[in-house]
Amino acid sequence: MASRSQGSGDGPWTEETKQKFESKSKSEFYDPCQEAAQRSYKCLYRNNGDKSMCGEYFQAYRDCKQAWVCFV
């Protein structure tokens, strides 16, 4: 698995995400919370769609989105 870009506790805006955001083309969409979203999808897949098993992943995604929306 790839290294965790959000592991520092600084939220979705790290030096890595800042560079990706600033270097993307103007028409390209960039979601710094995509990694958290993918983790929640993988959890659902592993648990046959049982949402009760993936609450922590959903919360991490919500926290990331909230931090990102408040930042922008």
MOPAC internal coordinates of N, CA, C and O (Angstrom, degrees):
PM7 1SCF
backbone

  N    0.0000 0     0.00 0     0.00 0    0    0    0
  C    1.4529 1     0.00 0     0.00 0    1    0    0
  C    1.5209 1   108.94 1     0.00 0    2    1    0
  O    1.2310 1   119.96 1   -28.46 1    3    2    1
  N    1.2916 1   117.68 1   151.54 1    3    2    1
  C    1.4651 1   123.01 1  -178.33 1    5    3    2
  C    1.5205 1   110.35 1   -68.92 1    6    5    3
  O    1.2310 1   121.04 1   -19.37 1    7    6    5
  N    1.3113 1   115.61 1   160.63 1    7    6    5
  C    1.4546 1   119.50 1   178.48 1    9    7    6
  C    1.5192 1   109.76 1   -67.78 1   10    9    7
  O    1.2310 1   121.31 1   -28.25 1   11   10    9
  N    1.3096 1   115.10 1   151.75 1   11   10    9
  C    1.4580 1   120.57 1  -176.15 1   13   11   10
  C    1.5137 1   110.15 1   -83.02 1   14   13   11
  O    1.2310 1   120.41 1   -63.45 1   15   14   13
  N    1.3199 1   116.82 1   116.55 1   15   14   13
  C    1.4552 1   120.58 1  -179.79 1   17   15   14
  C    1.5238 1   111.40 1   -82.05 1   18   17   15
  O    1.2310 1   120.20 1   164.49 1   19   18   17
  N    1.3385 1   117.21 1   -15.51 1   19   18   17
  C    1.4489 1   120.16 1  -177.75 1   21   19   18
  C    1.5159 1   111.63 1  -107.37 1   22   21   19
  O    1.2310 1   119.93 1  -168.91 1   23   22   21
  N    1.3151 1   117.73 1    11.09 1   23   22   21
  C    1.4408 1   121.64 1  -175.87 1   25   23   22
  C    1.5152 1   114.60 1   -71.20 1   26   25   23
  O    1.2310 1   119.20 1   166.51 1   27   26   25
  N    1.3115 1   119.13 1   -13.49 1   27   26   25
  C    1.4533 1   121.16 1  -176.65 1   29   27   26
  C    1.5186 1   112.77 1   -78.97 1   30   29   27
  O    1.2310 1   119.49 1   169.10 1   31   30   29
  N    1.3303 1   118.58 1   -10.90 1   31   30   29
  C    1.4501 1   121.10 1   179.97 1   33   31   30
  C    1.5108 1   113.61 1    84.04 1   34   33   31
  O    1.2310 1   119.80 1  -173.71 1   35   34   33
  N    1.3184 1   117.98 1     6.29 1   35   34   33
  C    1.4559 1   121.34 1  -178.73 1   37   35   34
  C    1.5174 1   112.52 1   -85.56 1   38   37   35
  O    1.2310 1   119.63 1  -177.50 1   39   38   37
  N    1.3165 1   118.31 1     2.50 1   39   38   37
  C    1.4484 1   121.37 1  -177.18 1   41   39   38
  C    1.5125 1   110.94 1    86.61 1   42   41   39
  O    1.2310 1   120.36 1    16.25 1   43   42   41
  N    1.3098 1   116.92 1  -163.75 1   43   42   41
  C    1.4614 1   120.21 1  -174.37 1   45   43   42
  C    1.5220 1   114.11 1   -74.51 1   46   45   43
  O    1.2310 1   119.58 1   164.20 1   47   46   45
  N    1.3213 1   118.40 1   -15.80 1   47   46   45
  C    1.4698 1   120.23 1  -174.67 1   49   47   46
  C    1.5166 1   109.47 1   -98.54 1   50   49   47
  O    1.2310 1   120.79 1   -88.48 1   51   50   49
  N    1.3256 1   116.09 1    91.52 1   51   50   49
  C    1.4593 1   122.31 1   176.43 1   53   51   50
  C    1.5217 1   107.79 1  -108.62 1   54   53   51
  O    1.2310 1   120.58 1    -4.17 1   55   54   53
  N    1.3045 1   116.49 1   175.83 1   55   54   53
  C    1.4679 1   120.09 1   178.04 1   57   55   54
  C    1.5298 1   110.36 1   -61.47 1   58   57   55
  O    1.2310 1   120.95 1   142.30 1   59   58   57
  N    1.3419 1   115.78 1   -37.70 1   59   58   57
  C    1.4699 1   120.39 1   179.20 1   61   59   58
  C    1.5320 1   111.48 1   -65.48 1   62   61   59
  O    1.2310 1   120.06 1   133.47 1   63   62   61
  N    1.3342 1   117.49 1   -46.53 1   63   62   61
  C    1.4633 1   119.45 1  -179.67 1   65   63   62
  C    1.5241 1   111.06 1   -68.75 1   66   65   63
  O    1.2310 1   120.30 1   146.31 1   67   66   65
  N    1.3253 1   117.04 1   -33.69 1   67   66   65
  C    1.4668 1   120.44 1   177.45 1   69   67   66
  C    1.5239 1   110.18 1   -61.05 1   70   69   67
  O    1.2310 1   120.69 1   134.56 1   71   70   69
  N    1.3396 1   116.29 1   -45.44 1   71   70   69
  C    1.4670 1   119.76 1   179.62 1   73   71   70
  C    1.5320 1   111.01 1   -63.63 1   74   73   71
  O    1.2310 1   120.34 1   135.96 1   75   74   73
  N    1.3379 1   116.95 1   -44.04 1   75   74   73
  C    1.4654 1   120.11 1  -179.93 1   77   75   74
  C    1.5249 1   110.75 1   -61.90 1   78   77   75
  O    1.2310 1   120.84 1   137.96 1   79   78   77
  N    1.3349 1   116.00 1   -42.04 1   79   78   77
  C    1.4592 1   120.53 1  -178.96 1   81   79   78
  C    1.5273 1   111.14 1   -65.63 1   82   81   79
  O    1.2310 1   120.36 1   135.52 1   83   82   81
  N    1.3210 1   116.92 1   -44.48 1   83   82   81
  C    1.4622 1   120.42 1  -176.62 1   85   83   82
  C    1.5215 1   113.21 1   -74.46 1   86   85   83
  O    1.2310 1   119.82 1   157.24 1   87   86   85
  N    1.3368 1   117.95 1   -22.76 1   87   86   85
  C    1.4640 1   119.93 1  -177.75 1   89   87   86
  C    1.5287 1   113.61 1   -97.01 1   90   89   87
  O    1.2310 1   119.91 1   175.34 1   91   90   89
  N    1.3298 1   117.77 1    -4.66 1   91   90   89
  C    1.4674 1   119.74 1  -179.84 1   93   91   90
  C    1.5243 1   110.18 1   -72.77 1   94   93   91
  O    1.2310 1   120.62 1   -21.69 1   95   94   93
  N    1.3235 1   116.41 1   158.31 1   95   94   93
  C    1.4619 1   119.51 1   176.47 1   97   95   94
  C    1.5248 1   109.32 1   -72.31 1   98   97   95
  O    1.2310 1   120.25 1   -20.73 1   99   98   97
  N    1.3091 1   117.14 1   159.27 1   99   98   97
  C    1.4659 1   121.46 1  -175.69 1  101   99   98
  C    1.5247 1   113.25 1   -62.13 1  102  101   99
  O    1.2310 1   120.11 1   152.13 1  103  102  101
  N    1.3293 1   117.39 1   -27.87 1  103  102  101
  C    1.4612 1   120.09 1  -178.14 1  105  103  102
  C    1.5289 1   112.68 1   -93.43 1  106  105  103
  O    1.2310 1   120.30 1   179.23 1  107  106  105
  N    1.3082 1   117.03 1    -0.77 1  107  106  105
  C    1.4674 1   121.20 1  -177.04 1  109  107  106
  C    1.5258 1   110.36 1   -90.77 1  110  109  107
  O    1.2310 1   120.96 1   -46.84 1  111  110  109
  N    1.3321 1   115.77 1   133.16 1  111  110  109
  C    1.4599 1   121.90 1   178.03 1  113  111  110
  C    1.5205 1   109.17 1   -86.06 1  114  113  111
  O    1.2310 1   119.83 1   -44.69 1  115  114  113
  N    1.3195 1   117.93 1   135.31 1  115  114  113
  C    1.4592 1   121.34 1   177.17 1  117  115  114
  C    1.5203 1   109.08 1  -129.87 1  118  117  115
  O    1.2310 1   120.73 1   -55.74 1  119  118  117
  N    1.3180 1   116.21 1   124.26 1  119  118  117
  C    1.4569 1   122.33 1   179.18 1  121  119  118
  C    1.5247 1   108.81 1  -116.59 1  122  121  119
  O    1.2310 1   119.71 1   -71.47 1  123  122  121
  N    1.3328 1   118.16 1   108.53 1  123  122  121
  C    1.4598 1   119.67 1  -179.34 1  125  123  122
  C    1.5224 1   113.01 1   -68.30 1  126  125  123
  O    1.2310 1   120.09 1   170.13 1  127  126  125
  N    1.3207 1   117.44 1    -9.87 1  127  126  125
  C    1.4627 1   121.60 1  -179.59 1  129  127  126
  C    1.5248 1   112.17 1   -99.76 1  130  129  127
  O    1.2310 1   120.16 1  -170.22 1  131  130  129
  N    1.3151 1   117.31 1     9.78 1  131  130  129
  C    1.4611 1   121.06 1  -178.05 1  133  131  130
  C    1.5292 1   111.46 1   -60.62 1  134  133  131
  O    1.2310 1   120.27 1   142.17 1  135  134  133
  N    1.3093 1   117.10 1   -37.83 1  135  134  133
  C    1.4678 1   120.49 1   179.53 1  137  135  134
  C    1.5311 1   110.54 1   -61.92 1  138  137  135
  O    1.2310 1   120.11 1   136.68 1  139  138  137
  N    1.3218 1   117.40 1   -43.32 1  139  138  137
  C    1.4646 1   121.11 1   178.27 1  141  139  138
  C    1.5260 1   110.62 1   -65.27 1  142  141  139
  O    1.2310 1   120.22 1   141.83 1  143  142  141
  N    1.3188 1   117.18 1   -38.17 1  143  142  141
  C    1.4624 1   120.74 1   178.08 1  145  143  142
  C    1.5248 1   110.67 1   -64.46 1  146  145  143
  O    1.2310 1   120.41 1   136.32 1  147  146  145
  N    1.3161 1   116.83 1   -43.68 1  147  146  145
  C    1.4642 1   120.26 1   179.83 1  149  147  146
  C    1.5193 1   111.33 1   -64.13 1  150  149  147
  O    1.2310 1   120.09 1   143.11 1  151  150  149
  N    1.3084 1   117.44 1   -36.89 1  151  150  149
  C    1.4664 1   120.19 1   177.64 1  153  151  150
  C    1.5248 1   110.73 1   -63.76 1  154  153  151
  O    1.2310 1   120.04 1   140.06 1  155  154  153
  N    1.3301 1   117.53 1   -39.94 1  155  154  153
  C    1.4651 1   119.24 1   179.13 1  157  155  154
  C    1.5271 1   110.92 1   -67.25 1  158  157  155
  O    1.2310 1   119.95 1   141.62 1  159  158  157
  N    1.3400 1   117.70 1   -38.38 1  159  158  157
  C    1.4665 1   120.51 1   176.34 1  161  159  158
  C    1.5242 1   111.04 1   -62.85 1  162  161  159
  O    1.2310 1   120.88 1   136.94 1  163  162  161
  N    1.3309 1   115.92 1   -43.06 1  163  162  161
  C    1.4653 1   119.84 1   179.99 1  165  163  162
  C    1.5234 1   110.93 1   -63.71 1  166  165  163
  O    1.2310 1   120.60 1   141.71 1  167  166  165
  N    1.3197 1   116.47 1   -38.29 1  167  166  165
  C    1.4583 1   120.42 1   177.96 1  169  167  166
  C    1.5271 1   110.32 1   -62.56 1  170  169  167
  O    1.2310 1   120.76 1   134.59 1  171  170  169
  N    1.3180 1   116.15 1   -45.41 1  171  170  169
  C    1.4672 1   119.60 1   178.04 1  173  171  170
  C    1.5216 1   110.90 1   -60.14 1  174  173  171
  O    1.2310 1   120.29 1   138.10 1  175  174  173
  N    1.3058 1   117.05 1   -41.90 1  175  174  173
  C    1.4577 1   121.56 1   179.80 1  177  175  174
  C    1.5296 1   110.69 1   -63.53 1  178  177  175
  O    1.2310 1   120.74 1   134.18 1  179  178  177
  N    1.3379 1   116.18 1   -45.82 1  179  178  177
  C    1.4722 1   120.63 1  -179.80 1  181  179  178
  C    1.5221 1   112.28 1   -63.26 1  182  181  179
  O    1.2310 1   120.41 1   149.02 1  183  182  181
  N    1.3280 1   116.81 1   -30.98 1  183  182  181
  C    1.4645 1   121.48 1  -175.27 1  185  183  182
  C    1.5229 1   112.86 1  -106.07 1  186  185  183
  O    1.2310 1   120.40 1  -157.11 1  187  186  185
  N    1.3113 1   116.84 1    22.89 1  187  186  185
  C    1.4694 1   122.74 1   176.55 1  189  187  186
  C    1.5246 1   113.17 1    53.19 1  190  189  187
  O    1.2310 1   120.54 1  -140.03 1  191  190  189
  N    1.3279 1   116.58 1    39.97 1  191  190  189
  C    1.4582 1   121.50 1   175.14 1  193  191  190
  C    1.5172 1   114.93 1    81.23 1  194  193  191
  O    1.2310 1   119.75 1  -172.11 1  195  194  193
  N    1.3249 1   118.08 1     7.89 1  195  194  193
  C    1.4678 1   121.51 1  -179.71 1  197  195  194
  C    1.5300 1   109.58 1   -77.80 1  198  197  195
  O    1.2310 1   120.86 1   -79.66 1  199  198  197
  N    1.3297 1   115.97 1   100.34 1  199  198  197
  C    1.4663 1   121.22 1  -176.09 1  201  199  198
  C    1.5243 1   112.87 1   -64.49 1  202  201  199
  O    1.2310 1   120.21 1   152.76 1  203  202  201
  N    1.3225 1   117.21 1   -27.24 1  203  202  201
  C    1.4634 1   119.74 1  -178.55 1  205  203  202
  C    1.5268 1   112.19 1   -65.25 1  206  205  203
  O    1.2310 1   120.08 1   159.54 1  207  206  205
  N    1.3175 1   117.46 1   -20.46 1  207  206  205
  C    1.4617 1   121.67 1  -179.98 1  209  207  206
  C    1.5311 1   112.42 1   -85.17 1  210  209  207
  O    1.2310 1   119.94 1   171.40 1  211  210  209
  N    1.3283 1   117.71 1    -8.60 1  211  210  209
  C    1.4705 1   120.93 1  -171.15 1  213  211  210
  C    1.5240 1   113.47 1  -120.17 1  214  213  211
  O    1.2310 1   120.15 1  -161.28 1  215  214  213
  N    1.3067 1   117.32 1    18.72 1  215  214  213
  C    1.4603 1   121.06 1  -176.55 1  217  215  214
  C    1.5190 1   114.24 1   -55.80 1  218  217  215
  O    1.2310 1   120.27 1   140.37 1  219  218  217
  N    1.3296 1   117.09 1   -39.63 1  219  218  217
  C    1.4663 1   120.06 1  -179.27 1  221  219  218
  C    1.5228 1   111.34 1   -66.08 1  222  221  219
  O    1.2310 1   120.44 1   143.43 1  223  222  221
  N    1.3211 1   116.76 1   -36.57 1  223  222  221
  C    1.4670 1   120.66 1   178.51 1  225  223  222
  C    1.5299 1   110.59 1   -68.07 1  226  225  223
  O    1.2310 1   120.80 1   138.00 1  227  226  225
  N    1.3413 1   116.07 1   -42.00 1  227  226  225
  C    1.4652 1   119.87 1   178.26 1  229  227  226
  C    1.5225 1   110.45 1   -63.09 1  230  229  227
  O    1.2310 1   120.73 1   137.79 1  231  230  229
  N    1.3369 1   116.22 1   -42.21 1  231  230  229
  C    1.4607 1   119.93 1  -179.65 1  233  231  230
  C    1.5248 1   111.05 1   -65.28 1  234  233  231
  O    1.2310 1   120.20 1   140.85 1  235  234  233
  N    1.3169 1   117.22 1   -39.15 1  235  234  233
  C    1.4694 1   120.51 1   177.74 1  237  235  234
  C    1.5259 1   110.46 1   -61.76 1  238  237  235
  O    1.2310 1   120.32 1   140.09 1  239  238  237
  N    1.3351 1   117.00 1   -39.91 1  239  238  237
  C    1.4631 1   120.75 1   178.14 1  241  239  238
  C    1.5286 1   110.50 1   -66.37 1  242  241  239
  O    1.2310 1   120.41 1   134.79 1  243  242  241
  N    1.3354 1   116.82 1   -45.21 1  243  242  241
  C    1.4728 1   119.71 1   179.05 1  245  243  242
  C    1.5283 1   111.07 1   -61.55 1  246  245  243
  O    1.2310 1   120.48 1   137.48 1  247  246  245
  N    1.3253 1   116.68 1   -42.52 1  247  246  245
  C    1.4671 1   120.37 1   179.03 1  249  247  246
  C    1.5212 1   111.11 1   -62.71 1  250  249  247
  O    1.2310 1   120.81 1   138.28 1  251  250  249
  N    1.3233 1   116.06 1   -41.72 1  251  250  249
  C    1.4597 1   120.65 1   178.84 1  253  251  250
  C    1.5276 1   110.34 1   -62.62 1  254  253  251
  O    1.2310 1   120.45 1   131.79 1  255  254  253
  N    1.3206 1   116.75 1   -48.21 1  255  254  253
  C    1.4679 1   120.31 1  -179.30 1  257  255  254
  C    1.5241 1   111.04 1   -61.80 1  258  257  255
  O    1.2310 1   120.51 1   138.31 1  259  258  257
  N    1.3332 1   116.64 1   -41.69 1  259  258  257
  C    1.4572 1   119.70 1   179.69 1  261  259  258
  C    1.5288 1   110.48 1   -63.24 1  262  261  259
  O    1.2310 1   120.50 1   136.70 1  263  262  261
  N    1.3224 1   116.65 1   -43.30 1  263  262  261
  C    1.4639 1   119.98 1   178.81 1  265  263  262
  C    1.5234 1   110.79 1   -63.71 1  266  265  263
  O    1.2310 1   120.19 1   140.49 1  267  266  265
  N    1.3192 1   117.25 1   -39.51 1  267  266  265
  C    1.4606 1   121.89 1  -178.91 1  269  267  266
  C    1.5250 1   110.67 1   -68.65 1  270  269  267
  O    1.2310 1   119.81 1   135.91 1  271  270  269
  N    1.3175 1   117.97 1   -44.09 1  271  270  269
  C    1.4658 1   121.64 1  -179.34 1  273  271  270
  C    1.5292 1   109.96 1   -65.57 1  274  273  271
  O    1.2310 1   120.28 1   139.40 1  275  274  273
  N    1.3199 1   117.08 1   -40.60 1  275  274  273
  C    1.4667 1   120.34 1   178.42 1  277  275  274
  C    1.5212 1   111.50 1   -67.74 1  278  277  275
  O    1.2310 1   120.36 1   148.70 1  279  278  277
  N    1.3338 1   116.91 1   -31.30 1  279  278  277
  C    1.4612 1   121.30 1  -179.40 1  281  279  278
  C    1.5174 1   111.05 1   -70.53 1  282  281  279
  O    1.2310 1   120.80 1   136.61 1  283  282  281
  N    1.3285 1   116.07 1   -43.39 1  283  282  281
  C    1.4596 1   121.18 1  -176.57 1  285  283  282
  C    1.4944 1   107.30 1   -79.17 1  286  285  283
  O    1.2310 1   120.10 1   180.00 1  287  286  285

